[in-house]
Amino acid sequence: MTLPKPPVITAFERSPDRGRGLARDMRVRWALEEAGQAYEVRLVSFAAMKEPAHRALHPFGQIPTYEEGGLALFESGAIILHIAERHQGLLPSDANARARAIAWMFAALNTVEPPIIEYSMARLFEQDKPWYADRLPVLESHVHARLGELSSRLGDANWLDGAFSAGDLLMVTVLRRLGSSGLLEKYPDLSAYVARGEARPAYQRAFAAQLAVFNGKPLAG
């Protein structure tokens, strides 16, 4: 009997995050590790990402992509939802709890991540602009608004809604983008929440695999 081939995901050949696990392939790696699924990684250069072959998989010329059999997916959230629906470990079996976990996936990507990305991009690319000094406090206040709301909802719970789910996986990866900003330190419960995610064995395996790429020694998934 011929065994099915493992899925193939794409990742940066040289990630701009310098191995810190902020690139979005990290999310997919972590999901596959949580699900106990083997996978392969195809590394792509920035130039190759804009070529027709890659754009056939990802019309916006980004990573990650996911290929399995005749299926090709793009967008990390869609890929993780597909993985979570096919394998145990990322979504609850109870229908209502499952729906809530999926809602948290959307909340991480659509509500919490946008102000964090806008703030992070401003810090990276706008410091020499005349509007930077006035704009940054406004962006920072938007991030604090979301962090405050998330902190209030999390409270003293370990995870957002009962057991760990794909919603937590995405939320942790989103919050990790604030690591160098100092903003998350003002919310001890959220800092502890991120630390719990990072302590999971599946996260550790995924992080080691993507860090090895930066160090020039790709690890098999």
VOFIKE-343923 format. One record per atom (N, C-alpha, C, CB): x, y, z negated; residue in three letters. Coordinates in steps of 0.2 Angstrom, whole numbers, padded with zeros to 4 digits, always signed. Glycine has a CB too. Layout:
<rs>
XYZALA
...
</rs>
This chain:
<rs>
+0004-0006+0000MET
+0000+0000+0000MET
+0004+0006+0000MET
-0005+0000-0006MET
+0003+0011+0004THR
+0007+0017+0005THR
+0004+0022+0000THR
+0006+0020+0012THR
+0008+0024-0005LEU
+0006+0029-0010LEU
+0005+0036-0007LEU
+0012+0030-0015LEU
+0000+0040-0009PRO
+0000+0047-0006PRO
+0006+0051-0008PRO
-0007+0050-0009PRO
+0007+0055-0003LYS
+0013+0060-0004LYS
+0011+0065-0009LYS
+0015+0063+0003LYS
+0015+0067-0013PRO
+0014+0073-0018PRO
+0013+0079-0015PRO
+0019+0073-0023PRO
+0009+0084-0018PRO
+0008+0090-0015PRO
+0014+0094-0014PRO
+0003+0094-0019PRO
+0015+0099-0010VAL
+0020+0103-0009VAL
+0018+0110-0010VAL
+0023+0102-0001VAL
+0022+0113-0014ILE
+0021+0120-0016ILE
+0027+0124-0013ILE
+0020+0122-0023ILE
+0026+0131-0012THR
+0031+0135-0010THR
+0033+0140-0016THR
+0029+0139-0004THR
+0040+0142-0016ALA
+0042+0146-0021ALA
+0048+0150-0017ALA
+0045+0142-0027ALA
+0050+0156-0021PHE
+0055+0160-0018PHE
+0062+0156-0018PHE
+0056+0166-0022PHE
+0065+0157-0012GLU
+0072+0154-0012GLU
+0076+0158-0017GLU
+0075+0155-0005GLU
+0076+0165-0017ARG
+0079+0169-0022ARG
+0074+0173-0026ARG
+0085+0173-0019ARG
+0072+0171-0032SER
+0066+0175-0035SER
+0068+0182-0037SER
+0063+0171-0040SER
+0064+0187-0036PRO
+0066+0194-0039PRO
+0066+0194-0046PRO
+0062+0199-0036PRO
+0063+0189-0050ASP
+0062+0189-0057ASP
+0068+0187-0060ASP
+0056+0186-0059ASP
+0073+0184-0056ARG
+0079+0182-0059ARG
+0078+0176-0064ARG
+0083+0187-0063ARG
+0074+0172-0062GLY
+0073+0166-0066GLY
+0069+0166-0073GLY
+0079+0163-0068GLY
+0065+0172-0073ARG
+0061+0173-0080ARG
+0054+0170-0080ARG
+0061+0180-0081ARG
+0053+0166-0074GLY
+0046+0163-0074GLY
+0040+0168-0073GLY
+0045+0159-0080GLY
+0041+0173-0070LEU
+0036+0178-0068LEU
+0033+0177-0061LEU
+0039+0185-0069LEU
+0037+0174-0057ALA
+0034+0173-0050ALA
+0028+0168-0051ALA
+0039+0170-0045ALA
+0023+0169-0046ARG
+0017+0165-0047ARG
+0017+0158-0045ARG
+0012+0168-0042ARG
+0023+0156-0043ASP
+0024+0148-0042ASP
+0024+0145-0049ASP
+0030+0146-0038ASP
+0027+0149-0054MET
+0027+0146-0061MET
+0020+0144-0063MET
+0030+0152-0065MET
+0015+0148-0062ARG
+0008+0146-0064ARG
+0006+0139-0061ARG
+0003+0151-0062ARG
+0008+0138-0055VAL
+0006+0132-0051VAL
+0010+0126-0054VAL
+0007+0132-0044VAL
+0017+0127-0055ARG
+0021+0122-0058ARG
+0018+0120-0065ARG
+0028+0125-0059ARG
+0017+0125-0069TRP
+0014+0123-0076TRP
+0008+0119-0075TRP
+0013+0130-0079TRP
+0003+0121-0071ALA
-0003+0117-0070ALA
-0002+0110-0068ALA
-0008+0121-0065ALA
+0003+0109-0063LEU
+0004+0102-0061LEU
+0007+0098-0067LEU
+0009+0102-0055LEU
+0012+0101-0071GLU
+0015+0098-0076GLU
+0010+0096-0082GLU
+0020+0102-0079GLU
+0005+0101-0083GLU
+0000+0099-0088GLU
-0004+0093-0085GLU
-0005+0105-0089GLU
-0006+0093-0079ALA
-0010+0088-0076ALA
-0006+0081-0075ALA
-0013+0090-0069ALA
+0001+0081-0076GLY
+0005+0075-0075GLY
+0006+0073-0068GLY
+0002+0070-0079GLY
+0006+0078-0064GLN
+0006+0077-0057GLN
+0013+0078-0054GLN
+0001+0080-0053GLN
+0016+0074-0050ALA
+0022+0075-0047ALA
+0021+0080-0041ALA
+0025+0068-0044ALA
+0026+0084-0039TYR
+0025+0089-0034TYR
+0032+0090-0031TYR
+0022+0095-0036TYR
+0032+0093-0025GLU
+0038+0095-0021GLU
+0038+0102-0020GLU
+0039+0091-0015GLU
+0044+0105-0020VAL
+0044+0112-0019VAL
+0048+0114-0012VAL
+0048+0116-0025VAL
+0045+0118-0008ARG
+0049+0120-0002ARG
+0050+0128-0003ARG
+0044+0120+0004ARG
+0057+0129-0004LEU
+0059+0136-0005LEU
+0059+0140+0002LEU
+0066+0136-0008LEU
+0057+0146+0001VAL
+0056+0150+0007VAL
+0060+0157+0006VAL
+0049+0152+0009VAL
+0063+0160+0011SER
+0066+0166+0010SER
+0061+0172+0011SER
+0072+0167+0015SER
+0063+0178+0009PHE
+0058+0184+0011PHE
+0057+0184+0018PHE
+0061+0190+0008PHE
+0062+0183+0022ALA
+0061+0183+0029ALA
+0056+0178+0032ALA
+0067+0183+0033ALA
+0057+0172+0029ALA
+0053+0166+0031ALA
+0045+0167+0029ALA
+0055+0160+0029ALA
+0044+0171+0024MET
+0038+0172+0021MET
+0033+0176+0026MET
+0038+0175+0015MET
+0037+0180+0030LYS
+0033+0184+0035LYS
+0033+0181+0042LYS
+0036+0191+0036LYS
+0035+0175+0043GLU
+0035+0172+0049GLU
+0028+0168+0050GLU
+0041+0167+0050GLU
+0027+0167+0057PRO
+0020+0164+0058PRO
+0019+0157+0055PRO
+0019+0163+0066PRO
+0024+0153+0054ALA
+0023+0147+0051ALA
+0021+0147+0044ALA
+0030+0143+0051ALA
+0024+0152+0040HIS
+0021+0153+0033HIS
+0015+0157+0033HIS
+0027+0157+0029HIS
+0014+0162+0037ARG
+0007+0165+0037ARG
+0002+0161+0039ARG
+0008+0171+0042ARG
+0003+0155+0042ALA
-0002+0150+0044ALA
-0005+0147+0037ALA
+0000+0145+0048ALA
-0001+0147+0032LEU
-0003+0145+0026LEU
-0005+0150+0021LEU
+0003+0141+0022LEU
-0002+0156+0021HIS
-0003+0162+0017HIS
-0004+0168+0022HIS
+0002+0163+0011HIS
-0010+0170+0023PRO
-0011+0175+0028PRO
-0007+0182+0026PRO
-0018+0177+0030PRO
-0006+0183+0019PHE
-0003+0189+0017PHE
+0005+0188+0016PHE
-0006+0191+0011PHE
+0008+0183+0018GLY
+0015+0182+0018GLY
+0018+0182+0011GLY
+0018+0187+0022GLY
+0015+0178+0006GLN
+0017+0178+0000GLN
+0018+0171-0003GLN
+0012+0182-0005GLN
+0020+0170-0009ILE
+0020+0163-0012ILE
+0015+0164-0018ILE
+0027+0161-0014ILE
+0013+0158-0021PRO
+0014+0151-0018PRO
+0009+0149-0013PRO
+0014+0146-0024PRO
+0010+0144-0010THR
+0005+0140-0006THR
+0005+0133-0009THR
+0007+0140+0001THR
+0000+0129-0007TYR
-0001+0122-0009TYR
-0003+0118-0003TYR
-0006+0122-0015TYR
+0000+0113-0002GLU
-0002+0108+0004GLU
-0002+0101+0001GLU
+0003+0108+0009GLU
-0008+0098+0002GLU
-0009+0091+0000GLU
-0013+0088+0006GLU
-0012+0090-0007GLU
-0011+0083+0009GLY
-0014+0080+0014GLY
-0016+0085+0020GLY
-0021+0076+0012GLY
-0022+0085+0021GLY
-0025+0090+0026GLY
-0027+0097+0023GLY
-0030+0088+0030GLY
-0026+0098+0017LEU
-0028+0104+0013LEU
-0022+0109+0012LEU
-0031+0102+0007LEU
-0023+0115+0014ALA
-0018+0120+0013ALA
-0022+0126+0009ALA
-0015+0123+0019ALA
-0019+0128+0003LEU
-0022+0133-0001LEU
-0017+0139-0002LEU
-0024+0130-0007LEU
-0019+0145-0003PHE
-0015+0150-0005PHE
-0019+0154-0011PHE
-0014+0155+0000PHE
-0016+0158-0015GLU
-0018+0161-0021GLU
-0017+0157-0027GLU
-0026+0164-0020GLU
-0013+0159-0032SER
-0012+0155-0037SER
-0018+0153-0041SER
-0007+0158-0042SER
-0023+0157-0042GLY
-0029+0155-0046GLY
-0033+0150-0042GLY
-0033+0161-0047GLY
-0034+0150-0036ALA
-0037+0145-0032ALA
-0034+0139-0032ALA
-0038+0147-0025ALA
-0027+0139-0032ILE
-0023+0133-0032ILE
-0024+0129-0039ILE
-0016+0134-0031ILE
-0024+0133-0044ILE
-0024+0130-0051ILE
-0031+0128-0052ILE
-0023+0136-0056ILE
-0036+0131-0050LEU
-0043+0129-0050LEU
-0044+0122-0047LEU
-0048+0134-0048LEU
-0041+0121-0041HIS
-0041+0115-0037HIS
-0038+0109-0041HIS
-0038+0116-0030HIS
-0032+0111-0044ILE
-0028+0106-0048ILE
-0033+0104-0054ILE
-0021+0109-0050ILE
-0035+0109-0057ALA
-0039+0108-0063ALA
-0045+0104-0062ALA
-0041+0114-0067ALA
-0048+0105-0056GLU
-0055+0101-0055GLU
-0053+0094-0053GLU
-0058+0104-0049GLU
-0047+0092-0051ARG
-0045+0086-0048ARG
-0042+0081-0054ARG
-0041+0086-0042ARG
-0039+0085-0059HIS
-0035+0081-0064HIS
-0037+0083-0071HIS
-0028+0082-0063HIS
-0037+0079-0075GLN
-0038+0080-0082GLN
-0033+0084-0086GLN
-0039+0074-0086GLN
-0035+0088-0091GLY
-0030+0092-0095GLY
-0031+0099-0094GLY
-0024+0090-0093GLY
-0034+0102-0089LEU
-0035+0109-0088LEU
-0042+0112-0089LEU
-0032+0111-0082LEU
-0047+0108-0089LEU
-0054+0110-0089LEU
-0057+0105-0094LEU
-0057+0111-0083LEU
-0062+0108-0098PRO
-0066+0103-0103PRO
-0071+0099-0099PRO
-0070+0108-0108PRO
-0073+0094-0102SER
-0077+0089-0099SER
-0085+0092-0099SER
-0077+0082-0101SER
-0086+0095-0105ASP
-0093+0098-0106ASP
-0094+0104-0101ASP
-0093+0101-0113ASP
-0100+0104-0098ALA
-0101+0108-0092ALA
-0101+0115-0094ALA
-0108+0106-0089ALA
-0104+0117-0100ASN
-0104+0124-0102ASN
-0097+0126-0104ASN
-0108+0125-0108ASN
-0093+0122-0107ALA
-0086+0124-0109ALA
-0082+0125-0103ALA
-0083+0119-0114ALA
-0083+0120-0098ARG
-0079+0121-0092ARG
-0081+0127-0088ARG
-0081+0115-0087ARG
-0087+0129-0088ALA
-0089+0136-0085ALA
-0085+0142-0088ALA
-0096+0137-0085ALA
-0085+0141-0095ARG
-0082+0147-0099ARG
-0074+0147-0097ARG
-0083+0146-0106ARG
-0071+0141-0097ALA
-0064+0141-0095ALA
-0063+0144-0089ALA
-0062+0134-0096ALA
-0067+0143-0084ILE
-0066+0146-0077ILE
-0067+0153-0077ILE
-0071+0142-0072ILE
-0072+0155-0082ALA
-0073+0163-0082ALA
-0067+0166-0085ALA
-0079+0164-0087ALA
-0063+0163-0090TRP
-0057+0165-0092TRP
-0051+0165-0087TRP
-0055+0161-0098TRP
-0052+0161-0082MET
-0047+0161-0077MET
-0048+0167-0073MET
-0048+0155-0072MET
-0054+0169-0071PHE
-0056+0175-0067PHE
-0054+0181-0072PHE
-0063+0175-0065PHE
-0055+0181-0078ALA
-0054+0187-0082ALA
-0046+0188-0082ALA
-0056+0185-0089ALA
-0042+0183-0083ALA
-0035+0184-0083ALA
-0033+0187-0077ALA
-0031+0177-0084ALA
-0035+0185-0071LEU
-0033+0188-0064LEU
-0036+0194-0062LEU
-0034+0183-0059LEU
-0043+0195-0064ASN
-0046+0201-0061ASN
-0047+0207-0066ASN
-0053+0198-0059ASN
-0047+0205-0073THR
-0048+0210-0078THR
-0041+0212-0082THR
-0053+0208-0083THR
-0037+0207-0084VAL
-0032+0209-0088VAL
-0025+0210-0083VAL
-0030+0203-0092VAL
-0024+0206-0078GLU
-0018+0207-0074GLU
-0018+0214-0070GLU
-0018+0201-0069GLU
-0023+0216-0067PRO
-0022+0222-0063PRO
-0019+0228-0067PRO
-0029+0224-0060PRO
-0021+0230-0073PRO
-0018+0236-0076PRO
-0011+0234-0078PRO
-0022+0238-0082PRO
-0009+0228-0079ILE
-0003+0226-0081ILE
+0002+0226-0075ILE
-0002+0219-0084ILE
+0000+0224-0069ILE
+0003+0225-0063ILE
+0005+0232-0061ILE
+0000+0221-0057ILE
-0001+0236-0062GLU
+0000+0243-0060GLU
+0005+0247-0065GLU
-0007+0247-0061GLU
+0005+0245-0071TYR
+0010+0248-0076TYR
+0017+0245-0074TYR
+0008+0246-0083TYR
+0018+0239-0073SER
+0024+0236-0072SER
+0027+0239-0065SER
+0024+0228-0071SER
+0023+0240-0060MET
+0026+0242-0054MET
+0028+0250-0054MET
+0020+0242-0048MET
+0024+0253-0058ALA
+0026+0260-0060ALA
+0033+0261-0063ALA
+0021+0264-0064ALA
+0034+0257-0068ARG
+0040+0257-0071ARG
+0046+0255-0067ARG
+0040+0252-0078ARG
+0045+0250-0062LEU
+0050+0248-0058LEU
+0051+0253-0052LEU
+0048+0241-0055LEU
+0046+0256-0049PHE
+0047+0260-0043PHE
+0046+0267-0043PHE
+0043+0256-0038PHE
+0043+0270-0049GLU
+0041+0277-0049GLU
+0045+0281-0054GLU
+0034+0277-0050GLU
+0050+0279-0057GLN
+0053+0283-0062GLN
+0056+0289-0059GLN
+0058+0278-0065GLN
+0058+0289-0053ASP
+0061+0295-0050ASP
+0056+0300-0047ASP
+0066+0293-0044ASP
+0049+0298-0048LYS
+0044+0302-0045LYS
+0042+0308-0050LYS
+0038+0298-0043LYS
+0040+0314-0047PRO
+0038+0319-0051PRO
+0032+0318-0056PRO
+0037+0325-0047PRO
+0028+0313-0054TRP
+0022+0312-0058TRP
+0023+0306-0063TRP
+0016+0310-0053TRP
+0029+0303-0063TYR
+0030+0298-0067TYR
+0028+0299-0075TYR
+0037+0295-0067TYR
+0031+0304-0077ALA
+0030+0306-0085ALA
+0023+0307-0087ALA
+0034+0312-0086ALA
+0019+0310-0082ASP
+0012+0310-0084ASP
+0008+0304-0082ASP
+0009+0316-0080ASP
+0010+0300-0077ARG
+0006+0294-0075ARG
+0007+0288-0080ARG
+0008+0292-0068ARG
+0013+0287-0083LEU
+0015+0281-0087LEU
+0010+0281-0093LEU
+0022+0281-0088LEU
+0009+0286-0097PRO
+0005+0286-0103PRO
-0002+0284-0101PRO
+0005+0292-0106PRO
-0005+0286-0095VAL
-0011+0284-0093VAL
-0012+0276-0092VAL
-0014+0288-0087VAL
-0007+0274-0088LEU
-0006+0267-0086LEU
-0006+0263-0093LEU
-0001+0265-0081LEU
-0002+0265-0097GLU
+0000+0262-0103GLU
-0007+0261-0107GLU
+0005+0265-0108GLU
-0011+0267-0107SER
-0017+0266-0111SER
-0022+0261-0108SER
-0020+0273-0111SER
-0022+0260-0101HIS
-0026+0255-0098HIS
-0024+0248-0100HIS
-0026+0256-0091HIS
-0018+0247-0101VAL
-0015+0241-0103VAL
-0017+0240-0111VAL
-0008+0240-0103VAL
-0017+0245-0115HIS
-0018+0244-0122HIS
-0026+0243-0123HIS
-0017+0250-0126HIS
-0030+0246-0118ALA
-0037+0244-0119ALA
-0039+0237-0118ALA
-0041+0249-0114ALA
-0036+0234-0113ARG
-0037+0227-0111ARG
-0034+0222-0117ARG
-0034+0225-0105ARG
-0028+0224-0119LEU
-0025+0220-0124LEU
-0029+0220-0131LEU
-0018+0223-0126LEU
-0031+0226-0132GLY
-0035+0227-0138GLY
-0042+0223-0138GLY
-0037+0234-0140GLY
-0045+0223-0132GLU
-0051+0219-0131GLU
-0049+0211-0132GLU
-0054+0221-0125GLU
-0044+0209-0129LEU
-0042+0202-0129LEU
-0040+0200-0136LEU
-0036+0201-0124LEU
-0037+0204-0139SER
-0035+0203-0146SER
-0041+0202-0151SER
-0030+0208-0149SER
-0046+0206-0150SER
-0052+0206-0154SER
-0055+0199-0152SER
-0056+0212-0152SER
-0055+0197-0146ARG
-0059+0191-0144ARG
-0055+0185-0147ARG
-0060+0190-0137ARG
-0048+0185-0146LEU
-0044+0179-0148LEU
-0045+0178-0156LEU
-0037+0180-0146LEU
-0044+0184-0160GLY
-0044+0183-0167GLY
-0039+0179-0169GLY
-0051+0181-0169GLY
-0041+0174-0174ASP
-0036+0169-0177ASP
-0036+0163-0173ASP
-0037+0169-0184ASP
-0039+0162-0168ALA
-0040+0156-0164ALA
-0033+0154-0160ALA
-0046+0156-0159ALA
-0032+0148-0159ASN
-0026+0146-0155ASN
-0027+0148-0148ASN
-0024+0139-0156ASN
-0033+0146-0145TRP
-0034+0147-0138TRP
-0040+0151-0137TRP
-0034+0140-0135TRP
-0042+0153-0131LEU
-0047+0158-0130LEU
-0054+0155-0131LEU
-0047+0160-0123LEU
-0055+0148-0130ASP
-0061+0145-0130ASP
-0061+0138-0132ASP
-0066+0146-0124ASP
-0059+0136-0138GLY
-0058+0129-0140GLY
-0051+0127-0138GLY
-0063+0125-0137GLY
-0051+0121-0135ALA
-0045+0118-0133ALA
-0041+0122-0127ALA
-0046+0111-0130ALA
-0035+0121-0127PHE
-0031+0124-0121PHE
-0034+0122-0114PHE
-0024+0122-0121PHE
-0034+0127-0110SER
-0037+0126-0103SER
-0033+0130-0098SER
-0045+0128-0103SER
-0036+0130-0092ALA
-0033+0133-0086ALA
-0034+0141-0088ALA
-0036+0131-0080ALA
-0039+0143-0091GLY
-0040+0150-0093GLY
-0034+0152-0097GLY
-0046+0151-0097GLY
-0032+0148-0102ASP
-0026+0150-0106ASP
-0020+0150-0102ASP
-0025+0146-0112ASP
-0019+0145-0098LEU
-0013+0145-0094LEU
-0012+0152-0090LEU
-0013+0139-0089LEU
-0017+0154-0087LEU
-0017+0160-0083LEU
-0016+0166-0087LEU
-0023+0161-0078LEU
-0019+0166-0093MET
-0019+0172-0097MET
-0012+0173-0100MET
-0024+0172-0103MET
-0009+0167-0102VAL
-0002+0167-0104VAL
+0003+0170-0099VAL
+0000+0160-0107VAL
+0002+0167-0093THR
+0007+0170-0088THR
+0006+0177-0086THR
+0006+0165-0081THR
+0000+0179-0087VAL
-0001+0187-0086VAL
+0002+0191-0091VAL
-0009+0188-0085VAL
+0001+0189-0097LEU
+0003+0193-0103LEU
+0011+0193-0103LEU
+0001+0190-0110LEU
+0014+0187-0101ARG
+0021+0187-0101ARG
+0025+0192-0096ARG
+0024+0180-0098ARG
+0021+0195-0092ARG
+0024+0201-0088ARG
+0025+0207-0092ARG
+0019+0203-0082ARG
+0023+0207-0098LEU
+0024+0213-0103LEU
+0030+0212-0107LEU
+0018+0214-0107LEU
+0033+0206-0106GLY
+0039+0204-0111GLY
+0044+0210-0112GLY
+0042+0198-0108GLY
+0046+0213-0107SER
+0051+0218-0108SER
+0049+0225-0110SER
+0055+0219-0102SER
+0042+0226-0110SER
+0039+0233-0111SER
+0038+0235-0118SER
+0032+0233-0108SER
+0038+0230-0123GLY
+0037+0231-0130GLY
+0029+0232-0131GLY
+0041+0237-0132GLY
+0025+0232-0126LEU
+0018+0233-0128LEU
+0015+0227-0131LEU
+0014+0235-0121LEU
+0017+0221-0130LEU
+0014+0216-0133LEU
+0015+0215-0140LEU
+0016+0209-0129LEU
+0021+0218-0142GLU
+0023+0217-0149GLU
+0018+0221-0154GLU
+0030+0220-0150GLU
+0014+0225-0151LYS
+0009+0229-0155LYS
+0003+0224-0157LYS
+0007+0235-0152LYS
+0003+0218-0154TYR
-0003+0214-0155TYR
+0000+0207-0157TYR
-0007+0213-0149TYR
+0002+0206-0164PRO
+0005+0200-0166PRO
+0001+0193-0164PRO
+0006+0200-0173PRO
-0006+0194-0164ASP
-0009+0188-0162ASP
-0008+0186-0155ASP
-0017+0189-0163ASP
-0008+0191-0150LEU
-0006+0189-0143LEU
+0001+0187-0142LEU
-0008+0196-0139LEU
+0005+0190-0146SER
+0012+0188-0145SER
+0013+0180-0148SER
+0017+0192-0150SER
+0009+0179-0153ALA
+0009+0172-0155ALA
+0006+0167-0150ALA
+0006+0171-0162ALA
+0001+0170-0147TYR
-0003+0166-0142TYR
+0001+0164-0136TYR
-0009+0170-0139TYR
+0005+0169-0134VAL
+0010+0168-0128VAL
+0015+0163-0130VAL
+0013+0175-0126VAL
+0018+0164-0137ALA
+0023+0159-0139ALA
+0020+0152-0139ALA
+0025+0161-0146ALA
+0014+0151-0141ARG
+0011+0144-0141ARG
+0011+0141-0134ARG
+0004+0144-0144ARG
+0009+0146-0129GLY
+0009+0143-0122GLY
+0016+0141-0120GLY
+0006+0148-0118GLY
+0021+0145-0122GLU
+0028+0144-0120GLU
+0031+0138-0123GLU
+0032+0150-0121GLU
+0028+0136-0129ALA
+0030+0130-0133ALA
+0028+0124-0130ALA
+0029+0131-0140ALA
+0023+0124-0126ARG
+0020+0118-0123ARG
+0025+0114-0119ARG
+0013+0119-0119ARG
+0026+0107-0120PRO
+0031+0104-0116PRO
+0030+0105-0108PRO
+0030+0096-0117PRO
+0024+0105-0106ALA
+0023+0106-0099ALA
+0025+0113-0096ALA
+0015+0105-0097ALA
+0024+0118-0100TYR
+0027+0124-0099TYR
+0035+0124-0098TYR
+0025+0130-0104TYR
+0038+0121-0103GLN
+0045+0120-0104GLN
+0048+0117-0098GLN
+0047+0116-0110GLN
+0044+0111-0095ARG
+0047+0108-0089ARG
+0046+0112-0083ARG
+0043+0101-0088ARG
+0041+0116-0083ALA
+0040+0120-0077ALA
+0045+0126-0077ALA
+0032+0123-0077ALA
+0046+0129-0083PHE
+0051+0134-0083PHE
+0058+0132-0081PHE
+0051+0137-0090PHE
+0060+0126-0084ALA
+0066+0123-0082ALA
+0067+0122-0075ALA
+0068+0117-0086ALA
+0062+0120-0071ALA
+0062+0119-0064ALA
+0063+0125-0060ALA
+0056+0115-0062ALA
+0059+0130-0062GLN
+0060+0136-0058GLN
+0066+0140-0060GLN
+0054+0141-0059GLN
+0069+0139-0066LEU
+0075+0142-0068LEU
+0081+0139-0064LEU
+0076+0142-0075LEU
+0080+0133-0063ALA
+0086+0129-0060ALA
+0086+0131-0052ALA
+0084+0121-0060ALA
+0081+0134-0049VAL
+0081+0136-0043VAL
+0085+0143-0043VAL
+0074+0138-0040VAL
+0084+0147-0048PHE
+0088+0153-0048PHE
+0096+0152-0049PHE
+0086+0158-0054PHE
+0097+0146-0053ASN
+0104+0144-0054ASN
+0107+0140-0049ASN
+0104+0141-0061ASN
+0103+0139-0043GLY
+0106+0135-0038GLY
+0105+0128-0038GLY
+0113+0137-0037GLY
+0101+0125-0043LYS
+0101+0118-0044LYS
+0093+0116-0044LYS
+0104+0116-0050LYS
+0090+0116-0039PRO
+0083+0114-0039PRO
+0081+0108-0042PRO
+0080+0114-0032PRO
+0076+0107-0046LEU
+0074+0101-0050LEU
+0068+0099-0046LEU
+0073+0102-0057LEU
+0067+0092-0045ALA
+0061+0089-0043ALA
+0055+0090-0048ALA
+0062+0082-0041ALA
+0049+0091-0045GLY
+0044+0092-0050GLY
+0041+0085-0052GLY
+0038+0096-0047GLY
</rs>
